Amino acid sequence: MIEKWAYPFPLADGKDLSDVQVFFKGLSACEDGFYPIGGQGVWHGGIHFDSNTAQHFKQEGVRCIADGEVVAYRIDGQYPELRFPSAQGVARYATGFVLVRHTLVLPPPPKPVAAPSPTPPAAAGHLPATPTTPPPGAAAAKAPPPKADTLIFFSLYMHLQDKAGYDAHPRQARPVHWPASSDQYQVGTACKDKEDKLAPGQTGLRIRDAAHKIIGLIPQGAQLRLGGPAPNKKAGYVELLAVLSGGEGGTIPTAPAPGQALGYVYQADLEAIRAPAPAAVDGIHLLPQPINVSAGALLGHLGTYQHHQHIHPLPNTQPRPLLHLECFAGDDLPAFLNRSRDRAQQLDAKQHDRLLIEAGVACYQPQAADLTLSADDRVVETTDSPKRGQWAKARRLVRQIVHKSELTDYQPKHKTYRYQGQTVSFTGRFIGPSDTDTTTDSQTATRLGYNRREIWVANGDPLWLERTTLKLGAGERRAWSQFPLQTSQPSPKTLDFSQVYSRAEVDKWPANRQAEDDRQQTWRQLSPETGWICEQGDPKVRWQTKWHWPGFDLIEEHSSAAEQYSRQLDKQGQASSTEA
């Protein structure tokens, strides 16, 4: 059952994706392999990742997209080759794949709230029955979900790296579904021992003798063959029988005698070397017992897949990395979607965590500012101003002289008073009988009997300005007499295609992409070019659960691949209508 999902790759900087539109933008860079119609005009059931998408994603390993189980896989011993009669070189193409089965389970319907039933009075001389505690082990197992509430679907990862590629790069991480060796291990990054006298500048794993003395160091990346437990019963230590590769730069002792161990190493820090099942090399291996894998688990690496144009007119010796990734389900998918959407109607508001923005929704750009604040103009946020977002509601501040008897609740830390129901700031100027009699020294003011204070008081109608320009020092600032976005604006743009965001994605949007107006309506910026949408008042913008499948539609197509290709030839002018 799926509990976690993952993108097949992180971003190019190694960070996990948090915005699906960033994923789509990177995916659009691929050379070919579009969904659902490929470059040749015929059905193409998946998406491609290649050297172009590598500019957007860190494609150092293919990750499983959801919790599931590997049911079959294949790996080329070496990439098959195809020689075109008209080409100068040989085209290599990967046929390796991994097939993962996933189980999607609908959430249970909410339990009906039963009205409390009255408790009958206990009969005289009798106590209410006490529930008996079941004996240990007698608790009933959790019932499996109804079959109608589950969907089996598959994810397929094609054109994966061949075995020769792994053999040439022993330090490269191995797929999690490959069987682990019982005696061959690798010195991985968990091994952080250093022995500058034995192996200067190296990091790896110490080798000890039977007396537990350090006698060598194996560098990270080296591959070993291990034997049985150390004879001195030192916990966790086993025999080092051989260093298979990668020992250069370290210090590897020789065996005291043929057939004896080179020394002893701590096994827990080592990584068991994984190798594909023999049946999977150049063949399809159907696992007799599927292997559970988690979302994000390593399933393989991009293989190479060359077309005719990649080797002609000049042979191309450079690999062309490619991954084909697709998902598919059986004929029960339409019925499951209907049941899922019915179930979604029963779920509470807390589970509405998908923001659906449908094609055709109105998108607005901020209106031109109609006010200007000078660099010296002070403003203060109003009490009803939104606490975050692109714009804040404020009022201008003006200097005002008042008698100190009108001021209360002075706060020295913030230099504020309460005045006529509002908090005001003290400018620091004490005023005497004449407005020109001023001092900033409190002792002088007391000695001279200055009983008036100069304060900043909010004045005039509220205005809106960008939150980053609230404080002095922002220079001349633009401002608006009303909230910059209004649904009454004429001729807004409309969105070309539907978009769906999870609440987790939306919550990570920066504050300058979100706003709240004076009617507590939420606005969100899709992009600077597209503009802003209003979350309330438009039926094309709404929060749904993931079980509504927002943005998903079913399309049925019954034409054959030959008919689709004929249409492509006709549209491209490569054949006449009669030929096509």
Number of C-alpha atoms within 10 A of each C-alpha: 14 13 12 12 13 17 18 22 24 22 19 17 10 11 11 14 17 19 16 15 14 13 18 10 12 19 20 16 17 18 15 15 21 20 14 12 14 15 13 16 18 19 18 15 16 21 19 20 25 24 17 17 21 19 14 19 24 18 23 16 20 23 22 27 21 25 22 25 21 24 19 21 26 25 29 23 19 17 24 15 14 14 13 14 8 10 16 15 20 21 26 21 25 25 21 27 24 23 20 25 23 22 16 16 18 18 14 12 11 10 6 6 6 6 6 6 6 6 6 7 8 10 8 6 5 7 9 9 7 6 6 6 8 9 7 6 7 8 9 7 7 6 6 6 12 10 8 13 15 19 19 15 16 18 21 19 25 26 26 28 27 26 19 13 16 17 12 9 11 16 16 14 17 21 18 18 24 17 15 17 13 12 14 20 23 25 25 20 15 13 21 15 15 18 20 11 9 17 19 13 12 19 22 22 27 25 23 21 18 15 10 15 12 16 17 22 27 29 28 23 21 21 25 22 18 21 16 13 17 21 12 11 10 14 10 13 21 21 24 25 20 19 18 13 12 18 17 11 15 23 20 21 15 12 14 10 8 8 8 14 22 24 27 30 26 19 19 12 17 20 18 22 21 19 17 18 16 11 14 20 18 18 15 15 18 15 14 8 10 15 17 15 20 19 18 20 19 19 25 29 27 25 26 22 23 20 14 17 12 19 21 16 12 11 15 16 12 10 15 18 22 27 26 20 21 17 16 13 14 10 7 12 16 13 11 16 18 14 17 21 17 13 18 21 14 11 17 10 11 8 13 18 17 22 21 21 25 20 15 13 20 21 20 25 18 12 13 11 16 11 13 13 16 12 13 11 17 18 24 21 20 14 10 11 18 17 13 13 20 19 26 26 28 23 19 18 18 14 15 13 15 15 13 16 9 12 18 13 10 15 12 9 6 9 13 19 21 15 17 10 7 11 17 20 22 21 15 15 18 25 23 18 11 9 11 8 13 19 16 12 11 13 10 13 19 11 8 12 13 20 15 22 21 20 24 20 21 23 13 10 9 18 19 24 27 17 18 12 18 20 13 14 11 12 13 14 18 16 22 19 14 17 21 20 19 14 13 8 12 8 9 15 15 16 18 11 11 16 17 23 19 19 13 12 16 17 12 10 15 10 14 15 17 20 23 22 21 14 7 12 12 15 20 21 20 18 9 9 10 16 19 23 25 23 18 13 10 13 10 17 21 17 20 22 21 17 21 20 17 21 13 10 8 7 5 5 6 6 10 11 12 11 13 16 16 21 18 18 17 15 14 9 11 12 14 12 12 7 9 17
